[in-house]
């Protein structure tokens, strides 16, 4: 499978589905299934039984995962596709280290250093 272009902590906008247009922070990324959980998006109602940790039980509202293809990264208030930039940095012993950085396609700005 290809590299996941969305990481935990990124701000994303939903581009398809019932919550289209909603923005939020990525809480969790599932690389195997290609899904992400976004804060405040795709809220579902879950019925929980009483347990030792939750004595009351009852109805809980929580975020459910959505497909990563339905979200788009937001950089400087604007949605953008993500590209990768490969650089090679020289070490003291003469060998080279490969450094991969995420780049916003719309602006060309490096997302993470």
Secondary structure, DSSP 8 states (H G I E B T S, - for coil): -------TT-EEEE-SSTTTT-EEEEEEEETTTTEEEETTSSEEEEEE---SS-SS-EEEEEE--EEGGGEEEEETTEEE-EEEEEEEEE-TTS-EEEEEEEEETTT--BS--
